[in-house]
Amino acid sequence: MVRRWILVLATAAAAGAGAQDFPSRPVRIVVPWPPSGNVDITARTVAPAFSEALGQQVIVENLSGAGGRIGTAAVAKASADGYTLLLGSIVAIGPIQSVPIVLTAAPKTPVSSYKEFVALANAKPGQVSIASAGSGSSNHLAIELLMRQANLKLLHIPYKGSGPAIIDLLGSQVESMMDQLTASLEHIRSGRLKALAVSSKTRSALLPNVPTLDELGVKGYEASTFTGLFAPSGVTGTAADKLYAALRRALSSETVRERYRSMGVDILDMSRAEFTAYVRADFEKWRAIARAPFPSLVCIGRAGRVCGRGLRGAGHGSRQQLPQRQGAPPARRR
């Protein structure tokens, strides 16, 4: 599965409270991405039930920027009496859900199937634009993997979150996108976006007519995003256990489960130990993929500059100027 280490980040606002009294004040869930994306939707769906289970108010706050790194850094520096997400100095509290990624085309992109998308990309190598939630995001990794396994050359356009990217996709300012099903589903159902393929092993029950990439010839392709709650290293076992128990109670709510089902996601039921192992295995898998060369990738940085190939070049300026293409989003909007 594609990971989102900067998934749902939470930090306690209860400075100085004893572990036995935790939580004694409101808890803040920091989402390091703009509103309307998968992580934001996931957090806001579970927050009310999580609040009820904890017996404290749960506040969701968007702190986006730098491909999720601003929110991640802010929470990583928080006191260890709360929760955060990031590999290394973190403690996994518990999983929430996993969701497939869907490949979509903009209204004005002249394709209605994956086969036509491949034909268009091969006719214009390196020119067909594809949006992601940001350089290094789970969407970006899924794009990289697709280009490698399908031998495609696409023009990667990193945005500051899924929400802004979808707005431009709906306006055909970018030609295609890979994004979590949660953020794209309603636009697909309304006919405003064209779903070409899903990234999961099997078809989504909510999009039964949309084939998987594996079915379409990209054998073995699988990518999805999971979200969960994490805490800074040093969080007490008592606090972590209380958070895990409250999260499980929140996810047992039929209202929450039905809401997630309607968005095409699967609730993850694991113990804390199982989730920790799951996170580590997922990280190792995608770290190996991220380190591999991706000679087909061209990504856009500030002022429309080509910013390199593969994840190591993503998001950094370059000396080579890229001519502005019709339909590409203006540099100031990225």
Residue pairs with C-beta under 8 A, 6 or more apart in sequence:
1 98
1 222
1 223
1 224
1 225
1 226
1 282
2 101
2 138
2 139
2 141
2 142
2 223
2 224
2 225
2 286
3 138
3 225
3 226
3 279
3 282
3 283
3 286
4 38
4 39
4 137
4 138
4 225
4 226
4 227
5 72
5 85
5 86
5 87
5 283
6 32
6 33
6 39
6 68
6 69
6 71
6 72
6 85
6 86
7 39
7 42
7 85
7 96
7 225
7 226
7 227
7 228
7 230
8 29
8 31
8 39
8 42
8 43
8 85
8 96
8 227
8 228
8 229
9 29
9 30
9 31
9 32
9 71
9 72
9 75
9 83
9 84
9 85
9 86
9 230
10 27
10 28
10 29
10 30
10 75
10 82
10 83
10 84
10 229
10 230
10 231
11 27
11 28
11 30
11 75
11 78
11 79
11 82
11 83
11 84
11 232
12 22
12 23
12 25
12 27
12 28
12 78
12 79
12 81
12 82
12 83
12 239
13 25
13 26
13 27
13 28
13 59
13 82
14 22
14 23
14 24
14 25
14 27
14 81
14 82
15 79
15 81
17 23
17 24
17 25
17 81
19 81
19 236
19 238
19 239
20 238
22 81
22 236
22 238
22 239
22 242
23 54
23 55
23 56
23 239
23 242
24 56
25 56
26 56
26 57
26 58
26 59
27 51
27 54
27 56
27 57
27 58
27 59
27 82
27 83
28 58
28 59
28 60
28 61
28 82
29 43
29 47
29 58
29 59
29 60
29 61
30 61
30 62
30 63
30 71
30 74
30 75
31 39
31 40
31 43
31 60
31 61
31 62
31 63
31 64
31 71
32 39
32 62
32 63
32 64
32 65
32 68
32 69
32 70
32 71
32 72
32 75
33 39
33 40
33 62
33 64
33 68
33 71
33 133
33 134
33 161
33 162
33 163
34 40
34 62
34 64
34 160
34 161
34 162
34 163
34 164
35 62
35 163
36 161
36 162
36 163
36 166
36 183
37 133
37 161
37 162
37 163
37 179
37 180
37 183
38 99
38 162
38 179
38 180
38 182
38 183
38 225
38 227
39 227
40 60
40 62
40 163
41 182
41 183
41 263
42 96
42 97
42 182
42 227
42 265
43 60
43 227
44 60
45 256
45 259
45 260
45 263
46 96
46 247
46 250
46 251
46 256
47 58
47 59
47 60
48 58
49 249
49 250
49 251
49 253
49 255
49 256
50 58
50 246
50 247
50 250
51 57
51 58
52 250
53 245
53 246
53 247
53 249
53 250
54 242
54 243
54 246
62 71
63 70
63 71
63 74
64 70
64 71
64 160
64 161
65 71
65 160
67 134
67 135
67 136
67 137
67 158
67 160
67 315
68 134
68 136
68 137
72 84
72 85
72 86
75 82
75 83
75 84
75 85
75 86
75 232
76 84
76 86
76 89
76 90
76 232
78 84
78 232
79 232
80 231
80 232
80 233
80 234
80 235
80 236
81 235
81 236
81 239
82 231
82 232
82 235
83 93
83 229
83 230
83 231
83 232
83 235
83 243
84 90
84 230
84 231
84 232
85 228
85 229
85 230
86 230
87 279
87 280
87 283
89 232
89 233
90 230
90 231
90 232
90 233
91 230
91 231
91 232
91 233
91 235
91 240
92 228
92 230
92 272
92 275
92 276
92 279
93 228
93 229
93 230
93 231
93 240
93 243
93 244
93 247
93 272
94 228
94 229
94 243
94 244
94 247
94 248
94 270
94 272
94 275
95 226
95 227
95 228
95 268
95 269
95 270
95 275
95 278
96 226
96 227
96 228
96 229
96 247
96 251
96 267
96 268
97 226
97 227
97 260
97 265
97 266
97 267
97 268
98 224
98 225
98 226
98 227
98 265
98 266
98 268
99 180
99 181
99 182
99 224
99 225
99 226
99 263
99 264
99 265
99 266
100 180
100 181
100 198
100 199
100 200
100 204
100 223
100 224
100 264
101 138
101 139
101 142
101 178
101 179
101 180
101 181
101 198
101 199
101 223
101 224
101 225
102 178
102 179
102 180
102 181
102 184
102 188
102 195
102 197
102 198
102 199
102 204
102 207
102 210
103 114
103 117
103 146
103 176
103 177
103 178
103 195
103 196
103 197
103 198
103 199
103 213
104 169
104 176
104 177
104 178
104 179
104 184
104 187
104 188
104 193
104 194
104 195
104 196
105 111
105 112
105 117
105 175
105 176
105 193
105 194
105 196
106 169
106 170
106 171
106 172
106 173
106 174
106 175
106 176
106 177
106 193
106 194
107 170
107 172
107 192
107 193
107 194
108 172
108 327
109 120
109 172
109 175
109 176
109 194
110 116
110 120
111 117
111 119
111 120
111 194
111 196
112 194
113 196
114 196
114 197
114 211
114 213
114 216
115 216
117 128
117 176
117 196
118 150
118 152
120 128
121 128
121 152
121 153
121 154
122 152
125 153
126 153
126 154
126 155
126 296
126 298
127 155
127 325
128 154
128 155
128 175
128 176
129 154
129 155
129 156
129 157
129 174
129 175
129 176
129 325
129 327
129 328
130 143
130 154
130 155
130 156
130 157
130 174
130 175
130 176
130 177
130 178
131 139
131 157
131 158
131 159
131 165
131 168
131 169
131 174
131 176
131 177
131 178
131 179
132 139
132 140
132 143
132 156
132 157
132 158
132 159
132 165
132 177
132 178
132 179
133 139
133 140
133 158
133 159
133 161
133 162
133 165
133 179
134 140
134 158
134 159
134 160
134 161
134 315
135 158
135 299
135 311
135 314
135 315
136 290
136 311
136 314
136 315
137 158
138 180
138 223
138 225
139 162
139 177
139 178
139 179
139 180
140 156
140 158
140 311
140 314
141 223
141 286
141 289
141 290
141 311
142 178
142 199
142 223
143 154
143 156
143 178
143 297
144 289
144 290
144 294
144 297
144 310
144 311
145 221
145 223
145 289
146 152
146 178
146 213
146 218
146 221
147 153
147 154
147 294
147 296
147 297
148 292
148 294
148 296
149 218
149 219
149 220
149 221
150 213
150 217
150 218
150 221
151 296
152 296
153 296
153 297
153 298
154 176
154 296
154 297
154 298
155 298
155 299
155 300
155 325
155 328
156 297
156 298
156 299
156 300
156 314
157 165
157 174
157 299
157 300
157 328
157 329
157 334
158 299
158 300
158 314
158 315
158 334
159 165
159 168
159 334
160 334
162 179
162 180
162 183
163 183
164 333
165 174
165 177
165 179
166 177
166 179
166 183
166 184
166 187
168 174
168 329
168 333
169 176
169 177
169 193
170 187
170 192
170 193
172 327
173 327
173 328
173 329
173 333
174 327
174 328
174 329
175 327
176 196
177 184
178 199
180 225
181 198
181 204
181 206
181 207
181 263
181 264
181 265
182 263
182 264
182 265
184 193
184 195
185 206
185 207
185 263
185 264
187 193
188 194
188 195
188 207
195 207
195 210
196 210
197 210
197 211
197 212
197 213
197 216
198 204
198 207
198 210
198 211
198 212
198 213
199 212
199 213
199 221
199 222
199 223
199 224
200 212
200 222
200 224
201 212
201 214
201 222
202 212
203 210
203 211
203 212
203 215
204 210
204 264
205 264
206 262
206 264
207 264
212 221
213 221
214 220
214 221
214 222
226 268
226 278
226 282
228 268
228 275
228 279
229 243
229 247
231 239
231 240
231 243
240 272
244 272
250 256
251 257
251 267
251 269
257 267
260 266
260 267
268 275
270 278
290 311
291 311
292 310
293 309
293 310
294 309
294 310
294 311
295 309
295 310
296 309
297 309
297 310
297 313
298 306
298 309
299 306
299 307
299 308
299 309
299 313
299 314
299 315
300 306
300 307
300 322
300 328
300 331
300 334
301 307
301 315
301 316
301 317
301 318
302 317
302 331
302 334
303 331
304 321
304 322
304 324
304 328
304 331
305 317
305 318
305 319
305 320
305 321
305 322
306 318
306 320
306 321
306 322
307 313
307 314
307 315
307 316
307 317
307 318
308 314
308 316
308 318
